[in-house]
Amino acid sequence: MARIRRFSSRVDAEMAASMLLANGIDATVMNDDSGGMHPNLAFGLGTSEVIVPDEQLEEATALLDMAQGTSQLGPDDATSPGGRLWLRIGALLVVAGIVLVVLSSELELRWF
């Protein structure tokens, strides 16, 4: 079995696997979600992967490449340089905002 592509959401991975199955390729979706106990881990972290048998790898790659140009299917941005940069910056800004609000309420600061 070979990992053909990693997706940022489980939904995209399931759609890709369904397309491959419809074209006669034995595709399976693998998720790193602690055996289903933490399904939120499979969303937004790039942990959903589509795997196919080694002998169907070339055909599956060609189908996904063709579908990528015509639909919303796409590989996870973790493979491109800076693909997750904006996600990390956004998360950092949210955390900084929460810390600022908590500290200002603890120090009884007035904003206006």
Residue pairs with C-beta under 8 A, 6 or more apart in sequence:
1 28
1 51
1 52
1 53
1 54
2 51
2 52
2 53
2 54
2 57
3 30
3 49
3 50
3 51
4 27
4 49
4 50
4 51
4 52
4 57
4 60
4 61
4 64
5 13
5 16
5 49
5 50
5 64
5 75
5 76
6 46
6 47
6 48
6 49
6 75
6 76
6 78
6 79
7 13
7 16
7 46
7 48
7 49
7 50
7 74
7 75
7 76
8 44
8 45
8 46
8 48
8 76
8 77
8 78
9 42
9 43
9 44
9 48
10 29
10 31
10 39
10 42
10 43
10 48
12 48
12 72
12 73
12 74
13 29
13 31
13 48
13 49
13 50
14 29
14 48
15 73
16 27
16 50
16 64
16 67
16 73
17 27
17 28
17 29
17 50
19 63
19 64
19 67
19 73
20 27
20 50
20 52
20 60
20 63
20 64
21 27
23 59
23 63
25 52
25 56
25 59
25 60
25 63
26 52
26 53
26 56
27 50
27 51
27 52
27 60
28 50
28 51
28 52
29 48
29 49
29 50
29 51
30 48
30 49
30 50
30 51
31 39
31 41
31 42
31 47
31 48
31 49
32 41
32 42
32 45
32 47
33 39
33 40
33 41
33 42
33 47
34 41
41 47
42 48
44 87
46 76
46 77
46 78
46 84
50 60
50 64
52 60
64 73
67 73
68 74
68 75
76 83
77 83
77 84
78 84
103 109
104 111
